[in-house]
Amino acid sequence: MDSSSTSPPGGGRREATRQKLYEAAVTLIAEQGFSATTVDEIAERAGVAKGTVYYNFASKSVLFEELLRHGVGLLTASLREAAERTEREGGGRVDALDAMVRAGLVFIDRYPAFTQLYVAELWRTNRPWQSTLLVVRQEAVAVVEGVLRAGVAGGEFSPEIDVQLTAAALVGMVLVAALDWKSFQPERSLDDVHAALSRLLQGRVGAPS
């Protein structure tokens, strides 16, 4: 899960190691579950010594918690960039939401294993990282909420919409639709899936009058 463009100066080598560990952990946990995955396996898959794992993360649970924080952080950044780019280009709030839908699909297309883990963990309440997951999830949803609130304030959206629920529904729509695409309709292109969700977003699913 690459974030090299935002790595701090001087931290390139350690960041590269953490990236390897994130990739190894997310792949193994997606394949066999968190409990069945060992630190030894993560180290072996990443091509590092076991001690390197503990040098970077205090435990397997901490590694997974940081993996969730890192992955959702990348998703949040991609959503925010899509909205800001649309605004710079003079697009409206619906255009911004549509750009965010596409950004979400691009992220999931690039990181399908992480997305599967993230969605699965949202349904669990007995994990030590649950509070962290709720925080980072809210950060992602808050980006969508910001666009919706701006749209309401600018008269582009109805003042009657429930901003919080609508934002959560939009994020959920992208996650579920993308997982269905990857699992059951892999022959479809990203452009095709985006077009279908775009029509839904813009209320163009009804028959023409």
HELIX and SHEET records of a PDB file:
HELIX    1   1 SER A    4  THR A    6  5                                   3    
HELIX    2   2 GLY A   12  GLN A   32  1                                  21    
HELIX    3   3 VAL A   39  ALA A   46  1                                   8    
HELIX    4   4 LYS A   50  ASN A   56  1                                   7    
HELIX    5   5 LYS A   60  ARG A   88  1                                  29    
HELIX    6   6 ARG A   93  ARG A  110  1                                  18    
HELIX    7   7 PRO A  112  LEU A  122  1                                  11    
HELIX    8   8 GLN A  130  ALA A  153  1                                  24    
HELIX    9   9 VAL A  163  PHE A  184  1                                  22    
HELIX   10  10 LEU A  190  LEU A  201  1                                  12    
END                                                                             
